[in-house]
Amino acid sequence: MDGVQNLPPHIQGQFMQNLEQMQMKDSLTMYNNLVERCFNSCVSSFRSKSLDKYETSCVENCASRYIKMTQRVGLRFAEHQAMQQKRAADALGAGK
Amino acid sequence: MNSLFGQKEEKPAGPDPLFAATTEMEMYTHLFNNMAAACFEKCSSRKHKEPDLALGEMSCSDRCVSKYLEAQEKVGVVLQKANEAQALQQKNLADMQNALGGR
């Protein structure tokens, strides 16, 4: 994340603000996508107006599993990034 | 952003560091969202009987992340080569036109 790390300090404040706005927008987008995904996955009949108990538990489980998977993916992604930065730093150090 | 375009490192000497940083952050956000969606689709069963992930699903998602990032690197390399080839082609075309125009 070179662009982010090399920001001059007076711009960092504005960047953090942008980042906050981005995160807010992103969490709303994620919420919408999650609802659509779980709805498509779990609900297939329209015999009644409300969700039956299977659909309800399916939707709740789907959301819970997606969130857990997202957390796990985030963890692995951060590990991968850290490893890559370490490799880049090592390569830089070895080249000197 | 050295993982994006293969081995070459992009120096953001460009116009606006804030824009570059924001765009980079957006790129990582999209990458993460797409990766999570793809891995969920590929690794979790449709039944959703349990609120927790099974062990198989967890190791599947670990491997999915690893493969996705590797695929991203490879695609980046292909894209970079294509860009270079196109730039070379445009340069050749411009040179040819200059040569023709010079006569």
N, CA and C atoms of all chains as a GROMACS GRO file, in nm:
protein
  597
    1MET      N    1   0.085  -0.120   0.000
    1MET     CA    2   0.000   0.000   0.000
    1MET      C    3   0.088   0.124   0.000
    2ASP      N    4   0.166   0.138  -0.111
    2ASP     CA    5   0.267   0.243  -0.110
    2ASP      C    6   0.206   0.382  -0.114
    3GLY      N    7   0.103   0.398  -0.198
    3GLY     CA    8   0.042   0.531  -0.211
    3GLY      C    9  -0.008   0.581  -0.077
    4VAL      N   10  -0.064   0.488   0.001
    4VAL     CA   11  -0.120   0.527   0.130
    4VAL      C   12  -0.011   0.563   0.228
    5GLN      N   13   0.098   0.483   0.229
    5GLN     CA   14   0.200   0.507   0.331
    5GLN      C   15   0.282   0.630   0.302
    6ASN      N   16   0.293   0.668   0.173
    6ASN     CA   17   0.380   0.780   0.140
    6ASN      C   18   0.309   0.913   0.138
    7LEU      N   19   0.189   0.919   0.195
    7LEU     CA   20   0.115   1.045   0.194
    7LEU      C   21   0.180   1.145   0.288
    8PRO      N   22   0.194   1.271   0.244
    8PRO     CA   23   0.244   1.374   0.337
    8PRO      C   24   0.143   1.397   0.448
    9PRO      N   25   0.190   1.437   0.567
    9PRO     CA   26   0.103   1.441   0.687
    9PRO      C   27  -0.019   1.532   0.674
   10HIS      N   28  -0.004   1.644   0.602
   10HIS     CA   29  -0.118   1.735   0.599
   10HIS      C   30  -0.231   1.680   0.512
   11ILE      N   31  -0.199   1.585   0.428
   11ILE     CA   32  -0.304   1.524   0.345
   11ILE      C   33  -0.362   1.402   0.415
   12GLN      N   34  -0.287   1.349   0.513
   12GLN     CA   35  -0.332   1.227   0.578
   12GLN      C   36  -0.467   1.245   0.646
   13GLY      N   37  -0.489   1.365   0.706
   13GLY     CA   38  -0.616   1.391   0.773
   13GLY      C   39  -0.732   1.380   0.676
   14GLN      N   40  -0.715   1.441   0.558
   14GLN     CA   41  -0.821   1.435   0.459
   14GLN      C   42  -0.840   1.293   0.409
   15PHE      N   43  -0.729   1.223   0.398
   15PHE     CA   44  -0.739   1.085   0.352
   15PHE      C   45  -0.817   1.000   0.452
   16MET      N   46  -0.791   1.024   0.582
   16MET     CA   47  -0.863   0.947   0.684
   16MET      C   48  -1.013   0.975   0.675
   17GLN      N   49  -1.046   1.100   0.648
   17GLN     CA   50  -1.187   1.137   0.631
   17GLN      C   51  -1.248   1.064   0.512
   18ASN      N   52  -1.178   1.066   0.399
   18ASN     CA   53  -1.224   0.993   0.281
   18ASN      C   54  -1.241   0.846   0.313
   19LEU      N   55  -1.145   0.794   0.389
   19LEU     CA   56  -1.148   0.652   0.423
   19LEU      C   57  -1.273   0.619   0.504
   20GLU      N   58  -1.304   0.708   0.601
   20GLU     CA   59  -1.423   0.686   0.683
   20GLU      C   60  -1.549   0.683   0.597
   21GLN      N   61  -1.558   0.780   0.504
   21GLN     CA   62  -1.675   0.785   0.417
   21GLN      C   63  -1.684   0.659   0.332
   22MET      N   64  -1.568   0.616   0.280
   22MET     CA   65  -1.565   0.496   0.198
   22MET      C   66  -1.612   0.375   0.277
   23GLN      N   67  -1.567   0.366   0.404
   23GLN     CA   68  -1.604   0.251   0.485
   23GLN      C   69  -1.753   0.249   0.513
   24MET      N   70  -1.809   0.370   0.536
   24MET     CA   71  -1.952   0.378   0.563
   24MET      C   72  -2.031   0.332   0.441
   25LYS      N   73  -1.991   0.386   0.324
   25LYS     CA   74  -2.060   0.346   0.200
   25LYS      C   75  -2.045   0.196   0.177
   26ASP      N   76  -1.926   0.147   0.204
   26ASP     CA   77  -1.898   0.007   0.177
   26ASP      C   78  -1.979  -0.085   0.267
   27SER      N   79  -1.999  -0.045   0.394
   27SER     CA   80  -2.075  -0.134   0.481
   27SER      C   81  -2.221  -0.136   0.441
   28LEU      N   82  -2.274  -0.023   0.391
   28LEU     CA   83  -2.412  -0.023   0.342
   28LEU      C   84  -2.425  -0.110   0.217
   29THR      N   85  -2.325  -0.099   0.128
   29THR     CA   86  -2.328  -0.182   0.008
   29THR      C   87  -2.322  -0.330   0.043
   30MET      N   88  -2.235  -0.361   0.140
   30MET     CA   89  -2.222  -0.500   0.180
   30MET      C   90  -2.355  -0.552   0.235
   31TYR      N   91  -2.421  -0.472   0.314
   31TYR     CA   92  -2.549  -0.510   0.371
   31TYR      C   93  -2.648  -0.544   0.260
   32ASN      N   94  -2.658  -0.455   0.159
   32ASN     CA   95  -2.751  -0.481   0.050
   32ASN      C   96  -2.716  -0.608  -0.027
   33ASN      N   97  -2.586  -0.624  -0.055
   33ASN     CA   98  -2.545  -0.743  -0.130
   33ASN      C   99  -2.573  -0.870  -0.051
   34LEU      N  100  -2.552  -0.861   0.081
   34LEU     CA  101  -2.575  -0.978   0.165
   34LEU      C  102  -2.721  -1.017   0.163
   35VAL      N  103  -2.808  -0.917   0.175
   35VAL     CA  104  -2.952  -0.946   0.173
   35VAL      C  105  -2.989  -1.013   0.041
   36GLU      N  106  -2.940  -0.957  -0.069
   36GLU     CA  107  -2.975  -1.014  -0.200
   36GLU      C  108  -2.925  -1.157  -0.212
   37ARG      N  109  -2.800  -1.177  -0.169
   37ARG     CA  110  -2.739  -1.309  -0.180
   37ARG      C  111  -2.818  -1.413  -0.100
   38CYS      N  112  -2.850  -1.378   0.026
   38CYS     CA  113  -2.919  -1.474   0.111
   38CYS      C  114  -3.062  -1.494   0.065
   39PHE      N  115  -3.123  -1.390   0.016
   39PHE     CA  116  -3.259  -1.405  -0.036
   39PHE      C  117  -3.260  -1.501  -0.156
   40ASN      N  118  -3.168  -1.478  -0.250
   40ASN     CA  119  -3.162  -1.565  -0.367
   40ASN      C  120  -3.131  -1.707  -0.329
   41SER      N  121  -3.051  -1.722  -0.228
   41SER     CA  122  -3.009  -1.855  -0.187
   41SER      C  123  -3.121  -1.930  -0.114
   42CYS      N  124  -3.198  -1.861  -0.035
   42CYS     CA  125  -3.289  -1.927   0.060
   42CYS      C  126  -3.436  -1.923   0.025
   43VAL      N  127  -3.477  -1.821  -0.048
   43VAL     CA  128  -3.621  -1.805  -0.067
   43VAL      C  129  -3.656  -1.840  -0.209
   44SER      N  130  -3.743  -1.938  -0.227
   44SER     CA  131  -3.778  -1.973  -0.364
   44SER      C  132  -3.927  -1.988  -0.387
   45SER      N  133  -4.010  -1.989  -0.279
   45SER     CA  134  -4.153  -2.002  -0.303
   45SER      C  135  -4.226  -1.880  -0.248
   46PHE      N  136  -4.335  -1.848  -0.311
   46PHE     CA  137  -4.409  -1.728  -0.271
   46PHE      C  138  -4.554  -1.761  -0.240
   47ARG      N  139  -4.572  -1.870  -0.166
   47ARG     CA  140  -4.708  -1.911  -0.131
   47ARG      C  141  -4.766  -1.824  -0.021
   48SER      N  142  -4.680  -1.761   0.059
   48SER     CA  143  -4.732  -1.675   0.166
   48SER      C  144  -4.654  -1.545   0.168
   49LYS      N  145  -4.708  -1.452   0.247
   49LYS     CA  146  -4.648  -1.318   0.251
   49LYS      C  147  -4.522  -1.312   0.337
   50SER      N  148  -4.512  -1.401   0.436
   50SER     CA  149  -4.397  -1.390   0.527
   50SER      C  150  -4.309  -1.514   0.515
   51LEU      N  151  -4.187  -1.501   0.563
   51LEU     CA  152  -4.092  -1.612   0.557
   51LEU      C  153  -4.136  -1.723   0.651
   52ASP      N  154  -4.128  -1.847   0.603
   52ASP     CA  155  -4.156  -1.957   0.696
   52ASP      C  156  -4.031  -1.984   0.780
   53LYS      N  157  -4.042  -2.079   0.873
   53LYS     CA  158  -3.932  -2.091   0.970
   53LYS      C  159  -3.804  -2.144   0.904
   54TYR      N  160  -3.818  -2.226   0.798
   54TYR     CA  161  -3.698  -2.275   0.730
   54TYR      C  162  -3.626  -2.161   0.659
   55GLU      N  163  -3.706  -2.079   0.592
   55GLU     CA  164  -3.648  -1.965   0.521
   55GLU      C  165  -3.583  -1.868   0.620
   56THR      N  166  -3.649  -1.846   0.733
   56THR     CA  167  -3.594  -1.755   0.834
   56THR      C  168  -3.460  -1.806   0.885
   57SER      N  169  -3.455  -1.934   0.923
   57SER     CA  170  -3.328  -1.985   0.976
   57SER      C  171  -3.223  -1.990   0.866
   58CYS      N  172  -3.266  -2.019   0.743
   58CYS     CA  173  -3.170  -2.020   0.631
   58CYS      C  174  -3.109  -1.882   0.612
   59VAL      N  175  -3.193  -1.780   0.610
   59VAL     CA  176  -3.143  -1.644   0.588
   59VAL      C  177  -3.049  -1.602   0.701
   60GLU      N  178  -3.089  -1.632   0.825
   60GLU     CA  179  -3.005  -1.594   0.938
   60GLU      C  180  -2.872  -1.668   0.934
   61ASN      N  181  -2.878  -1.797   0.904
   61ASN     CA  182  -2.753  -1.874   0.895
   61ASN      C  183  -2.665  -1.823   0.782
   62CYS      N  184  -2.730  -1.795   0.669
   62CYS     CA  185  -2.654  -1.746   0.553
   62CYS      C  186  -2.578  -1.620   0.589
   63ALA      N  187  -2.648  -1.526   0.653
   63ALA     CA  188  -2.584  -1.399   0.690
   63ALA      C  189  -2.468  -1.424   0.787
   64SER      N  190  -2.495  -1.508   0.887
   64SER     CA  191  -2.391  -1.536   0.985
   64SER      C  192  -2.268  -1.600   0.921
   65ARG      N  193  -2.291  -1.696   0.830
   65ARG     CA  194  -2.179  -1.764   0.766
   65ARG      C  195  -2.102  -1.668   0.675
   66TYR      N  196  -2.176  -1.582   0.605
   66TYR     CA  197  -2.109  -1.488   0.516
   66TYR      C  198  -2.018  -1.395   0.594
   67ILE      N  199  -2.069  -1.347   0.707
   67ILE     CA  200  -1.989  -1.256   0.788
   67ILE      C  201  -1.865  -1.328   0.841
   68LYS      N  202  -1.883  -1.453   0.885
   68LYS     CA  203  -1.767  -1.527   0.936
   68LYS      C  204  -1.666  -1.551   0.825
   69MET      N  205  -1.717  -1.583   0.707
   69MET     CA  206  -1.625  -1.607   0.597
   69MET      C  207  -1.552  -1.478   0.559
   70THR      N  208  -1.624  -1.367   0.560
   70THR     CA  209  -1.561  -1.239   0.528
   70THR      C  210  -1.449  -1.209   0.627
   71GLN      N  211  -1.475  -1.237   0.754
   71GLN     CA  212  -1.372  -1.213   0.855
   71GLN      C  213  -1.249  -1.300   0.829
   72ARG      N  214  -1.275  -1.426   0.795
   72ARG     CA  215  -1.164  -1.517   0.770
   72ARG      C  216  -1.084  -1.474   0.647
   73VAL      N  217  -1.158  -1.438   0.541
   73VAL     CA  218  -1.092  -1.390   0.418
   73VAL      C  219  -1.008  -1.267   0.449
   74GLY      N  220  -1.061  -1.176   0.531
   74GLY     CA  221  -0.987  -1.057   0.568
   74GLY      C  222  -0.858  -1.090   0.640
   75LEU      N  223  -0.867  -1.187   0.729
   75LEU     CA  224  -0.749  -1.231   0.803
   75LEU      C  225  -0.642  -1.284   0.708
   76ARG      N  226  -0.679  -1.373   0.618
   76ARG     CA  227  -0.584  -1.434   0.525
   76ARG      C  228  -0.526  -1.328   0.432
   77PHE      N  229  -0.612  -1.234   0.389
   77PHE     CA  230  -0.569  -1.127   0.302
   77PHE      C  231  -0.463  -1.041   0.371
   78ALA      N  232  -0.488  -1.007   0.498
   78ALA     CA  233  -0.392  -0.926   0.572
   78ALA      C  234  -0.260  -1.002   0.588
   79GLU      N  235  -0.268  -1.133   0.613
   79GLU     CA  236  -0.146  -1.214   0.624
   79GLU      C  237  -0.068  -1.210   0.493
   80HIS      N  238  -0.143  -1.224   0.383
   80HIS     CA  239  -0.078  -1.225   0.252
   80HIS      C  240  -0.010  -1.093   0.224
   81GLN      N  241  -0.078  -0.982   0.255
   81GLN     CA  242  -0.021  -0.849   0.236
   81GLN      C  243   0.105  -0.832   0.319
   82ALA      N  244   0.098  -0.875   0.445
   82ALA     CA  245   0.214  -0.861   0.535
   82ALA      C  246   0.334  -0.939   0.480
   83MET      N  247   0.305  -1.061   0.431
   83MET     CA  248   0.412  -1.144   0.378
   83MET      C  249   0.475  -1.079   0.255
   84GLN      N  250   0.389  -1.020   0.172
   84GLN     CA  251   0.438  -0.956   0.051
   84GLN      C  252   0.522  -0.833   0.083
   85GLN      N  253   0.478  -0.756   0.183
   85GLN     CA  254   0.556  -0.638   0.222
   85GLN      C  255   0.691  -0.679   0.278
   86LYS      N  256   0.689  -0.789   0.354
   86LYS     CA  257   0.814  -0.838   0.411
   86LYS      C  258   0.909  -0.881   0.300
   87ARG      N  259   0.853  -0.951   0.199
   87ARG     CA  260   0.935  -0.995   0.087
   87ARG      C  261   0.993  -0.876   0.012
   88ALA      N  262   0.909  -0.772  -0.006
   88ALA     CA  263   0.956  -0.653  -0.077
   88ALA      C  264   1.066  -0.585   0.003
   89ALA      N  265   1.048  -0.577   0.136
   89ALA     CA  266   1.147  -0.512   0.220
   89ALA      C  267   1.278  -0.592   0.219
   90ASP      N  268   1.265  -0.725   0.222
   90ASP     CA  269   1.385  -0.810   0.218
   90ASP      C  270   1.459  -0.791   0.086
   91ALA      N  271   1.381  -0.788  -0.023
   91ALA     CA  272   1.442  -0.773  -0.155
   91ALA      C  273   1.515  -0.640  -0.163
   92LEU      N  274   1.453  -0.538  -0.103
   92LEU     CA  275   1.514  -0.405  -0.105
   92LEU      C  276   1.642  -0.404  -0.024
   93GLY      N  277   1.636  -0.473   0.092
   93GLY     CA  278   1.753  -0.480   0.178
   93GLY      C  279   1.866  -0.559   0.116
   94ALA      N  280   1.830  -0.667   0.046
   94ALA     CA  281   1.932  -0.753  -0.015
   94ALA      C  282   1.998  -0.683  -0.134
   95GLY      N  283   1.920  -0.597  -0.199
   95GLY     CA  284   1.972  -0.531  -0.319
   95GLY      C  285   2.076  -0.426  -0.287
   96LYS      N  286   2.071  -0.374  -0.163
   96LYS     CA  287   2.161  -0.263  -0.128
   96LYS      C  288   2.307  -0.306  -0.121
   97MET      N  289   0.179  -0.071  -0.475
   97MET     CA  290   0.090  -0.148  -0.566
   97MET      C  291   0.172  -0.245  -0.649
   98ASN      N  292   0.277  -0.304  -0.588
   98ASN     CA  293   0.364  -0.386  -0.673
   98ASN      C  294   0.301  -0.520  -0.706
   99SER      N  295   0.192  -0.556  -0.638
   99SER     CA  296   0.130  -0.682  -0.676
   99SER      C  297   0.034  -0.662  -0.792
  100LEU      N  298  -0.001  -0.538  -0.820
  100LEU     CA  299  -0.104  -0.516  -0.920
  100LEU      C  300  -0.053  -0.538  -1.061
  101PHE      N  301   0.061  -0.481  -1.093
  101PHE     CA  302   0.111  -0.493  -1.230
  101PHE      C  303   0.237  -0.579  -1.233
  102GLY      N  304   0.235  -0.692  -1.171
  102GLY     CA  305   0.352  -0.779  -1.177
  102GLY      C  306   0.464  -0.726  -1.093
  103GLN      N  307   0.584  -0.732  -1.144
  103GLN     CA  308   0.701  -0.700  -1.062
  103GLN      C  309   0.731  -0.551  -1.060
  104LYS      N  310   0.691  -0.479  -1.165
  104LYS     CA  311   0.729  -0.337  -1.170
  104LYS      C  312   0.654  -0.258  -1.065
  105GLU      N  313   0.724  -0.164  -1.004
  105GLU     CA  314   0.659  -0.082  -0.901
  105GLU      C  315   0.614   0.050  -0.963
  106GLU      N  316   0.489   0.088  -0.936
  106GLU     CA  317   0.436   0.213  -0.993
  106GLU      C  318   0.467   0.325  -0.899
  107LYS      N  319   0.544   0.424  -0.943
  107LYS     CA  320   0.574   0.537  -0.857
  107LYS      C  321   0.468   0.644  -0.877
  108PRO      N  322   0.391   0.678  -0.773
  108PRO     CA  323   0.288   0.781  -0.791
  108PRO      C  324   0.348   0.920  -0.789
  109ALA      N  325   0.431   0.949  -0.889
  109ALA     CA  326   0.487   1.084  -0.897
  109ALA      C  327   0.384   1.177  -0.953
  110GLY      N  328   0.266   1.127  -0.985
  110GLY     CA  329   0.162   1.194  -1.064
  110GLY      C  330   0.103   1.316  -0.998
  111PRO      N  331  -0.016   1.349  -1.045
  111PRO     CA  332  -0.075   1.479  -1.010
  111PRO      C  333  -0.112   1.495  -0.863
  112ASP      N  334  -0.187   1.396  -0.806
  112ASP     CA  335  -0.245   1.421  -0.676
  112ASP      C  336  -0.228   1.300  -0.585
  113PRO      N  337  -0.144   1.312  -0.480
  113PRO     CA  338  -0.122   1.196  -0.393
  113PRO      C  339  -0.248   1.152  -0.321
  114LEU      N  340  -0.337   1.248  -0.289
  114LEU     CA  341  -0.460   1.211  -0.220
  114LEU      C  342  -0.547   1.124  -0.311
  115PHE      N  343  -0.556   1.164  -0.438
  115PHE     CA  344  -0.636   1.086  -0.533
  115PHE      C  345  -0.578   0.947  -0.549
  116ALA      N  346  -0.443   0.943  -0.557
  116ALA     CA  347  -0.377   0.813  -0.575
  116ALA      C  348  -0.406   0.722  -0.456
  117ALA      N  349  -0.394   0.780  -0.335
  117ALA     CA  350  -0.416   0.699  -0.216
  117ALA      C  351  -0.561   0.654  -0.207
  118THR      N  352  -0.654   0.747  -0.238
  118THR     CA  353  -0.797   0.712  -0.233
  118THR      C  354  -0.828   0.602  -0.334
  119THR      N  355  -0.774   0.618  -0.455
  119THR     CA  356  -0.799   0.518  -0.558
  119THR      C  357  -0.742   0.382  -0.520
  120GLU      N  358  -0.623   0.387  -0.459
  120GLU     CA  359  -0.562   0.261  -0.415
  120GLU      C  360  -0.649   0.193  -0.312
  121MET      N  361  -0.702   0.272  -0.218
  121MET     CA  362  -0.788   0.218  -0.114
  121MET      C  363  -0.914   0.158  -0.176
  122GLU      N  364  -0.970   0.230  -0.275
  122GLU     CA  365  -1.090   0.178  -0.342
  122GLU      C  366  -1.059   0.046  -0.410
  123MET      N  367  -0.943   0.041  -0.472
  123MET     CA  368  -0.902  -0.083  -0.539
  123MET      C  369  -0.898  -0.198  -0.442
  124TYR      N  370  -0.838  -0.176  -0.324
  124TYR     CA  371  -0.830  -0.283  -0.226
  124TYR      C  372  -0.968  -0.320  -0.173
  125THR      N  373  -1.056  -0.219  -0.158
  125THR     CA  374  -1.192  -0.248  -0.112
  125THR      C  375  -1.264  -0.337  -0.212
  126HIS      N  376  -1.257  -0.300  -0.341
  126HIS     CA  377  -1.322  -0.382  -0.443
  126HIS      C  378  -1.264  -0.522  -0.446
  127LEU      N  379  -1.132  -0.528  -0.438
  127LEU     CA  380  -1.065  -0.659  -0.439
  127LEU      C  381  -1.119  -0.745  -0.326
  128PHE      N  382  -1.124  -0.687  -0.206
  128PHE     CA  383  -1.169  -0.763  -0.091
  128PHE      C  384  -1.314  -0.808  -0.106
  129ASN      N  385  -1.401  -0.715  -0.150
  129ASN     CA  386  -1.542  -0.750  -0.164
  129ASN      C  387  -1.562  -0.861  -0.267
  130ASN      N  388  -1.495  -0.846  -0.382
  130ASN     CA  389  -1.510  -0.948  -0.487
  130ASN      C  390  -1.457  -1.083  -0.441
  131MET      N  391  -1.344  -1.078  -0.369
  131MET     CA  392  -1.283  -1.202  -0.322
  131MET      C  393  -1.376  -1.271  -0.222
  132ALA      N  394  -1.430  -1.194  -0.128
  132ALA     CA  395  -1.519  -1.254  -0.027
  132ALA      C  396  -1.642  -1.314  -0.095
  133ALA      N  397  -1.698  -1.242  -0.192
  133ALA     CA  398  -1.817  -1.291  -0.260
  133ALA      C  399  -1.786  -1.419  -0.338
  134ALA      N  400  -1.675  -1.417  -0.412
  134ALA     CA  401  -1.638  -1.534  -0.493
  134ALA      C  402  -1.614  -1.654  -0.404
  135CYS      N  403  -1.540  -1.635  -0.295
  135CYS     CA  404  -1.507  -1.749  -0.209
  135CYS      C  405  -1.631  -1.800  -0.138
  136PHE      N  406  -1.721  -1.712  -0.102
  136PHE     CA  407  -1.845  -1.758  -0.040
  136PHE      C  408  -1.925  -1.842  -0.137
  137GLU      N  409  -1.932  -1.794  -0.261
  137GLU     CA  410  -2.007  -1.866  -0.361
  137GLU      C  411  -1.947  -2.004  -0.387
  138LYS      N  412  -1.814  -2.011  -0.390
  138LYS     CA  413  -1.750  -2.136  -0.426
  138LYS      C  414  -1.736  -2.232  -0.310
  139CYS      N  415  -1.730  -2.179  -0.191
  139CYS     CA  416  -1.692  -2.265  -0.079
  139CYS      C  417  -1.804  -2.302   0.018
  140SER      N  418  -1.912  -2.224   0.022
  140SER     CA  419  -2.012  -2.260   0.122
  140SER      C  420  -2.129  -2.327   0.054
  141SER      N  421  -2.186  -2.424   0.123
  141SER     CA  422  -2.298  -2.497   0.065
  141SER      C  423  -2.423  -2.410   0.072
  142ARG      N  424  -2.512  -2.440  -0.022
  142ARG     CA  425  -2.633  -2.356  -0.035
  142ARG      C  426  -2.733  -2.378   0.077
  143LYS      N  427  -2.717  -2.487   0.153
  143LYS     CA  428  -2.823  -2.524   0.247
  143LYS      C  429  -2.834  -2.427   0.365
  144HIS      N  430  -2.719  -2.375   0.408
  144HIS     CA  431  -2.717  -2.284   0.522
  144HIS      C  432  -2.792  -2.340   0.642
  145LYS      N  433  -2.758  -2.462   0.679
  145LYS     CA  434  -2.828  -2.524   0.791
  145LYS      C  435  -2.773  -2.479   0.924
  146GLU      N  436  -2.644  -2.439   0.923
  146GLU     CA  437  -2.578  -2.402   1.047
  146GLU      C  438  -2.532  -2.257   1.041
  147PRO      N  439  -2.530  -2.187   1.156
  147PRO     CA  440  -2.476  -2.050   1.153
  147PRO      C  441  -2.324  -2.044   1.148
  148ASP      N  442  -2.255  -2.155   1.170
  148ASP     CA  443  -2.109  -2.152   1.168
  148ASP      C  444  -2.055  -2.220   1.044
  149LEU      N  445  -1.932  -2.185   1.009
  149LEU     CA  446  -1.867  -2.249   0.896
  149LEU      C  447  -1.815  -2.386   0.937
  150ALA      N  448  -1.826  -2.482   0.845
  150ALA     CA  449  -1.768  -2.614   0.871
  150ALA      C  450  -1.618  -2.608   0.849
  151LEU      N  451  -1.548  -2.711   0.897
  151LEU     CA  452  -1.402  -2.713   0.886
  151LEU      C  453  -1.358  -2.712   0.740
  152GLY      N  454  -1.427  -2.792   0.659
  152GLY     CA  455  -1.395  -2.797   0.517
  152GLY      C  456  -1.413  -2.662   0.451
  153GLU      N  457  -1.519  -2.592   0.490
  153GLU     CA  458  -1.545  -2.461   0.432
  153GLU      C  459  -1.436  -2.362   0.472
  154MET      N  460  -1.386  -2.375   0.594
  154MET     CA  461  -1.282  -2.283   0.640
  154MET      C  462  -1.153  -2.304   0.564
  155SER      N  463  -1.112  -2.430   0.546
  155SER     CA  464  -0.988  -2.450   0.471
  155SER      C  465  -1.009  -2.417   0.324
  156CYS      N  466  -1.132  -2.440   0.274
  156CYS     CA  467  -1.160  -2.400   0.136
  156CYS      C  468  -1.142  -2.250   0.120
  157SER      N  469  -1.191  -2.170   0.217
  157SER     CA  470  -1.181  -2.026   0.202
  157SER      C  471  -1.035  -1.980   0.212
  158ASP      N  472  -0.954  -2.046   0.296
  158ASP     CA  473  -0.811  -2.011   0.301
  158ASP      C  474  -0.746  -2.030   0.164
  159ARG      N  475  -0.771  -2.147   0.105
  159ARG     CA  476  -0.711  -2.176  -0.025
  159ARG      C  477  -0.767  -2.084  -0.133
  160CYS      N  478  -0.896  -2.051  -0.119
  160CYS     CA  479  -0.960  -1.962  -0.216
  160CYS      C  480  -0.891  -1.827  -0.216
  161VAL      N  481  -0.862  -1.773  -0.098
  161VAL     CA  482  -0.795  -1.643  -0.089
  161VAL      C  483  -0.659  -1.649  -0.157
  162SER      N  484  -0.586  -1.754  -0.126
  162SER     CA  485  -0.453  -1.769  -0.183
  162SER      C  486  -0.459  -1.776  -0.336
  163LYS      N  487  -0.550  -1.855  -0.389
  163LYS     CA  488  -0.562  -1.870  -0.535
  163LYS      C  489  -0.609  -1.741  -0.599
  164TYR      N  490  -0.702  -1.673  -0.534
  164TYR     CA  491  -0.756  -1.550  -0.591
  164TYR      C  492  -0.646  -1.446  -0.605
  165LEU      N  493  -0.564  -1.431  -0.501
  165LEU     CA  494  -0.457  -1.332  -0.507
  165LEU      C  495  -0.352  -1.370  -0.611
  166GLU      N  496  -0.326  -1.499  -0.625
  166GLU     CA  497  -0.231  -1.543  -0.727
  166GLU      C  498  -0.287  -1.514  -0.865
  167ALA      N  499  -0.416  -1.542  -0.883
  167ALA     CA  500  -0.480  -1.513  -1.012
  167ALA      C  501  -0.473  -1.365  -1.042
  168GLN      N  502  -0.491  -1.283  -0.940
  168GLN     CA  503  -0.485  -1.138  -0.959
  168GLN      C  504  -0.347  -1.095  -1.008
  169GLU      N  505  -0.243  -1.153  -0.949
  169GLU     CA  506  -0.107  -1.120  -0.993
  169GLU      C  507  -0.086  -1.157  -1.139
  170LYS      N  508  -0.130  -1.280  -1.175
  170LYS     CA  509  -0.108  -1.327  -1.312
  170LYS      C  510  -0.183  -1.240  -1.412
  171VAL      N  511  -0.307  -1.203  -1.377
  171VAL     CA  512  -0.384  -1.117  -1.466
  171VAL      C  513  -0.315  -0.983  -1.479
  172GLY      N  514  -0.259  -0.933  -1.368
  172GLY     CA  515  -0.187  -0.807  -1.373
  172GLY      C  516  -0.071  -0.811  -1.470
  173VAL      N  517   0.003  -0.923  -1.469
  173VAL     CA  518   0.116  -0.938  -1.560
  173VAL      C  519   0.068  -0.937  -1.705
  174VAL      N  520  -0.039  -1.011  -1.732
  174VAL     CA  521  -0.093  -1.017  -1.869
  174VAL      C  522  -0.136  -0.878  -1.915
  175LEU      N  523  -0.204  -0.806  -1.826
  175LEU     CA  524  -0.251  -0.672  -1.859
  175LEU      C  525  -0.134  -0.579  -1.890
  176GLN      N  526  -0.030  -0.590  -1.808
  176GLN     CA  527   0.084  -0.502  -1.828
  176GLN      C  528   0.150  -0.528  -1.963
  177LYS      N  529   0.164  -0.659  -1.996
  177LYS     CA  530   0.224  -0.693  -2.125
  177LYS      C  531   0.140  -0.638  -2.239
  178ALA      N  532   0.008  -0.651  -2.225
  178ALA     CA  533  -0.082  -0.602  -2.330
  178ALA      C  534  -0.069  -0.452  -2.346
  179ASN      N  535  -0.060  -0.382  -2.233
  179ASN     CA  536  -0.043  -0.236  -2.239
  179ASN      C  537   0.086  -0.199  -2.308
  180GLU      N  538   0.195  -0.270  -2.274
  180GLU     CA  539   0.324  -0.242  -2.335
  180GLU      C  540   0.319  -0.267  -2.485
  181ALA      N  541   0.256  -0.380  -2.523
  181ALA     CA  542   0.247  -0.412  -2.665
  181ALA      C  543   0.168  -0.305  -2.739
  182GLN      N  544   0.061  -0.260  -2.677
  182GLN     CA  545  -0.021  -0.158  -2.742
  182GLN      C  546   0.055  -0.028  -2.756
  183ALA      N  547   0.130   0.009  -2.651
  183ALA     CA  548   0.208   0.133  -2.655
  183ALA      C  549   0.313   0.124  -2.765
  184LEU      N  550   0.376   0.007  -2.778
  184LEU     CA  551   0.477  -0.013  -2.881
  184LEU      C  552   0.414   0.000  -3.020
  185GLN      N  553   0.296  -0.060  -3.035
  185GLN     CA  554   0.227  -0.055  -3.164
  185GLN      C  555   0.192   0.088  -3.203
  186GLN      N  556   0.145   0.164  -3.102
  186GLN     CA  557   0.110   0.303  -3.129
  186GLN      C  558   0.233   0.384  -3.167
  187LYS      N  559   0.344   0.354  -3.098
  187LYS     CA  560   0.468   0.425  -3.128
  187LYS      C  561   0.512   0.394  -3.270
  188ASN      N  562   0.506   0.266  -3.309
  188ASN     CA  563   0.544   0.228  -3.445
  188ASN      C  564   0.458   0.298  -3.548
  189LEU      N  565   0.329   0.305  -3.519
  189LEU     CA  566   0.235   0.370  -3.610
  189LEU      C  567   0.272   0.518  -3.625
  190ALA      N  568   0.298   0.582  -3.510
  190ALA     CA  569   0.333   0.725  -3.513
  190ALA      C  570   0.462   0.747  -3.591
  191ASP      N  571   0.562   0.658  -3.569
  191ASP     CA  572   0.689   0.670  -3.640
  191ASP      C  573   0.667   0.658  -3.791
  192MET      N  574   0.584   0.557  -3.826
  192MET     CA  575   0.556   0.534  -3.969
  192MET      C  576   0.490   0.657  -4.032
  193GLN      N  577   0.395   0.714  -3.958
  193GLN     CA  578   0.323   0.831  -4.010
  193GLN      C  579   0.417   0.947  -4.026
  194ASN      N  580   0.508   0.962  -3.928
  194ASN     CA  581   0.606   1.071  -3.937
  194ASN      C  582   0.695   1.053  -4.058
  195ALA      N  583   0.741   0.927  -4.076
  195ALA     CA  584   0.829   0.898  -4.190
  195ALA      C  585   0.758   0.928  -4.321
  196LEU      N  586   0.631   0.888  -4.331
  196LEU     CA  587   0.554   0.911  -4.455
  196LEU      C  588   0.532   1.060  -4.476
  197GLY      N  589   0.502   1.130  -4.365
  197GLY     CA  590   0.473   1.273  -4.375
  197GLY      C  591   0.596   1.352  -4.411
  198GLY      N  592   0.715   1.297  -4.376
  198GLY     CA  593   0.838   1.369  -4.399
  198GLY      C  594   0.879   1.375  -4.544
  199ARG      N  595   0.830   1.282  -4.624
  199ARG     CA  596   0.871   1.277  -4.766
  199ARG      C  597   0.819   1.397  -4.841
   0.00000   0.00000   0.00000
